[in-house]
Amino acid sequence: MIYSIVIKISNHMLNRNIIKKELLEVYQYGLELMISCIITSSSIIITACLLDSFLIGMLYFFISVPLKVTVGGYHASTYSKCFIISNLEYIAVSITAKVLSLLFLPSFIWIILLITSVYYILRNCPVKNSNHPISSNVLKRNQHLSFLLLGADCIAITVLYVLLSQSSFLNFSVLSIASIAVFILPTKRKEGSSYG
């Protein structure tokens, strides 16, 4: 479906002399990526509005997107798999946050989960993935950005736990970061099996 839309748009742009023929494949790839991101993001926001709220959906994007870009991790081989996995990830984080918040776990348990997740991510980032190759300069830059983003997230969430004590909003934030750590695992296992 996405590919047929991309072909129509890119051919229209080519026929109108908006793009050059030698750049057609580059534009098609960019359009495919953009349309896929819009569809997946819209679906997650709709799911967030149904399960939680628009603000929780935006919090998920605010935490997850910058970290996923810099940290790396699992990348699905097709747009449809990416759509399904991304939506299931949001649903899992949302439901887990709600269930665990009902247990009224002490804040220190959430802080331990946060620190453990951050430690695991920092030990393994940035993750190289054959489905998403990037240069060594970008990997180095992403590593620095990952440290800054995770440091800021960790400090902000910990301070808010101290001030607010217990909050499903904070629990959701911790689980969003933990889900990023989980999505590093398949890539690391694949790396280990190819070298081992």
Secondary structure as the mmCIF struct_conf table of DSSP 4:
data_model
#
loop_
_struct_conf.conf_type_id
_struct_conf.id
_struct_conf.beg_label_comp_id
_struct_conf.beg_label_asym_id
_struct_conf.beg_label_seq_id
_struct_conf.end_label_comp_id
_struct_conf.end_label_asym_id
_struct_conf.end_label_seq_id
HELX_RH_AL_P HELX_RH_AL_P1 ILE A 2 ASN A 15
TURN_TY1_P TURN_TY1_P1 ARG A 16 ASN A 17
BEND BEND1 ILE A 18 ILE A 19
HELX_RH_3T_P HELX_RH_3T_P1 LYS A 21 LEU A 23
HELX_RH_AL_P HELX_RH_AL_P2 LEU A 24 LEU A 51
BEND BEND2 ASP A 52 ASP A 52
HELX_RH_AL_P HELX_RH_AL_P3 PHE A 54 VAL A 71
BEND BEND3 SER A 77 THR A 78
HELX_RH_AL_P HELX_RH_AL_P4 TYR A 79 LEU A 102
TURN_TY1_P TURN_TY1_P2 LEU A 103 PHE A 104
HELX_RH_AL_P HELX_RH_AL_P5 SER A 107 ASN A 124
HELX_LH_PP_P HELX_LH_PP_P1 CYS A 125 CYS A 125
BEND BEND4 PRO A 126 PRO A 126
HELX_LH_PP_P HELX_LH_PP_P2 VAL A 127 LYS A 128
STRN STRN1 ASN A 129 ASN A 129
TURN_TY1_P TURN_TY1_P3 SER A 130 ASN A 131
STRN STRN2 HIS A 132 HIS A 132
HELX_RH_AL_P HELX_RH_AL_P6 SER A 136 LEU A 164
BEND BEND5 SER A 165 SER A 165
HELX_RH_AL_P HELX_RH_AL_P7 SER A 168 VAL A 182
TURN_TY1_P TURN_TY1_P4 PHE A 183 ILE A 184
HELX_RH_AL_P HELX_RH_AL_P8 LEU A 185 TYR A 195
#
